[in-house]
């Protein structure tokens, strides 16, 4: 509760993390995401290999296998971007991470370069889910944009408000 008083803003706009086609989280072919076990969010079928920061914040997690990263926003959202499905088995191959844990990032800053041709041949899917992992705590309301095509770092995909 004390965190609420420290936060400067009561809402945050979350932008597309990759250029491509927006997919409802419920349509992601993986129950961990489509049943929202990891949290509320969206997914994108990518058209380019550059994954960018969807929000201003701090990098709080980088998977050893380079397939996922987490950002904490000023408002306290913890956003996980998971590049492809079942990509942990690639052991980092096909990914070039451009940041470090602790780095501050701005919307649109490149975070990972992904080789989606390689990922498509060697993993279950190239879909890139983005979820708010602490959304189950019930402190946020989400307003989703009605968009189908996204441009990384430019297209607003949802707004999160503190309750």
C-alpha positions in Angstrom: 0.0 0.0 0.0 2.8 2.4 0.8 4.1 1.9 -2.8 1.0 3.7 -4.1 2.0 6.9 -2.5 5.5 6.7 -4.0 4.4 6.2 -7.5 4.3 9.4 -9.6 1.6 8.1 -12.1 -1.6 6.2 -11.6 -1.6 4.8 -15.1 0.9 3.6 -17.7 0.6 3.0 -21.4 2.2 -0.3 -22.6 3.4 -0.3 -26.2 4.0 -3.1 -28.7 7.3 -5.0 -27.9 7.7 -6.2 -31.6 6.3 -5.3 -35.0 3.7 -7.8 -36.2 0.2 -9.0 -35.8 -1.5 -8.6 -32.4 -3.0 -11.8 -30.9 -5.3 -12.1 -27.9 -3.5 -13.9 -25.1 -6.4 -16.4 -25.1 -5.3 -17.4 -28.7 -1.7 -18.2 -27.8 -1.1 -22.0 -28.4 0.3 -22.6 -24.9 -1.9 -23.0 -21.8 0.5 -21.2 -19.5 -0.3 -18.0 -21.5 -3.8 -18.6 -22.9 -5.1 -19.5 -19.4 -3.3 -16.4 -18.0 -1.3 -18.4 -15.5 1.6 -16.0 -15.9 -0.7 -12.9 -15.9 -2.7 -10.6 -18.0 -1.4 -9.4 -21.4 -1.2 -9.8 -25.1 0.9 -11.5 -27.7 2.3 -10.6 -31.1 3.2 -12.8 -34.2 6.4 -11.0 -35.1 7.4 -9.7 -38.5 10.8 -8.4 -37.5 13.5 -9.7 -35.1 14.0 -6.7 -32.9 12.2 -7.0 -29.5 12.0 -3.6 -27.7 11.1 -2.2 -24.3 7.3 -1.9 -24.2 7.5 0.6 -21.3 10.0 2.8 -19.4 11.5 0.9 -16.6 14.4 -1.2 -15.3 15.5 -4.6 -16.5 14.9 -7.0 -13.6 15.3 -10.3 -15.3 17.2 -11.9 -18.2 16.7 -15.6 -18.8 20.0 -17.5 -19.0 18.7 -18.9 -22.2 18.1 -15.4 -23.6 14.5 -16.2 -24.5 12.8 -13.9 -22.0 13.2 -10.7 -20.0 11.4 -8.8 -17.3 11.0 -5.0 -16.8 9.7 -3.3 -13.7 7.9 0.0 -14.3 7.7 3.1 -12.1 4.2 2.1 -11.2 5.3 -1.3 -10.1 4.1 -3.5 -13.1 6.4 -6.4 -13.7 6.3 -7.1 -17.4 7.6 -10.4 -18.8 8.3 -10.7 -22.6 8.7 -14.3 -23.7 10.2 -14.7 -27.2 8.6 -17.6 -28.9 7.1 -20.7 -27.3 9.2 -23.6 -26.0 12.3 -21.6 -26.8 14.1 -22.3 -23.5 15.3 -25.5 -25.2 17.3 -23.5 -27.7 19.8 -22.7 -24.9 20.3 -19.1 -26.1 20.8 -19.9 -29.8 19.0 -17.5 -32.0 19.0 -14.7 -29.5 21.3 -11.7 -29.0 20.6 -9.8 -25.8 21.5 -6.1 -25.9 20.9 -5.1 -22.2 21.9 -6.2 -18.7 20.0 -6.7 -15.5 19.8 -3.3 -13.8 19.7 -1.2 -17.0 17.1 1.5 -17.3 15.3 1.4 -20.5 12.8 3.6 -22.4 9.9 2.6 -24.7 11.3 1.4 -28.0 14.9 0.7 -26.8 16.1 -2.5 -28.4 16.4 -5.4 -25.8 16.9 -8.6 -27.9 17.6 -9.4 -31.5 15.9 -12.7 -32.3 16.5 -14.9 -35.4 12.9 -15.9 -36.1 13.8 -18.0 -39.1 15.9 -20.2 -36.7 13.2 -20.1 -34.0 10.5 -21.1 -36.4 12.5 -24.2 -37.5 13.5 -25.2 -33.9 10.8 -24.2 -31.5 7.0 -24.6 -31.2 6.1 -21.1 -32.3 7.5 -17.6 -32.9 4.6 -15.9 -31.1 5.9 -13.4 -28.5 3.7 -13.1 -25.4 4.0 -10.1 -23.1 2.3 -10.4 -19.6 2.1 -8.5 -16.4 3.3 -11.2 -14.0 2.0 -9.4 -10.9 -1.4 -8.7 -12.3 -3.0 -11.4 -10.2 -2.3 -9.3 -7.1 -5.4 -7.3 -8.2 -4.0 -3.8 -8.0 -4.4 -3.0 -11.8 -7.2 -2.4 -14.2 -6.4 -3.1 -17.9 -7.8 -1.3 -21.0 -6.9 -3.1 -24.2 -6.5 -1.2 -27.5 -8.4 -2.6 -30.6 -5.5 -3.0 -33.0 -4.4 -5.7 -35.3 -1.0 -4.6 -36.6 1.7 -3.3 -34.3 4.9 -1.3 -34.7 7.5 -1.9 -32.0 7.7 0.9 -29.5 5.0 2.9 -31.3 1.6 1.1 -31.1 -0.3 1.4 -27.8 -1.5 -2.1 -26.9 -3.0 -1.5 -23.4 -3.2 0.9 -20.6 -2.8 -0.1 -17.0 -4.3 1.9 -14.1 -3.9 1.5 -10.4 -7.1 0.5 -8.7 
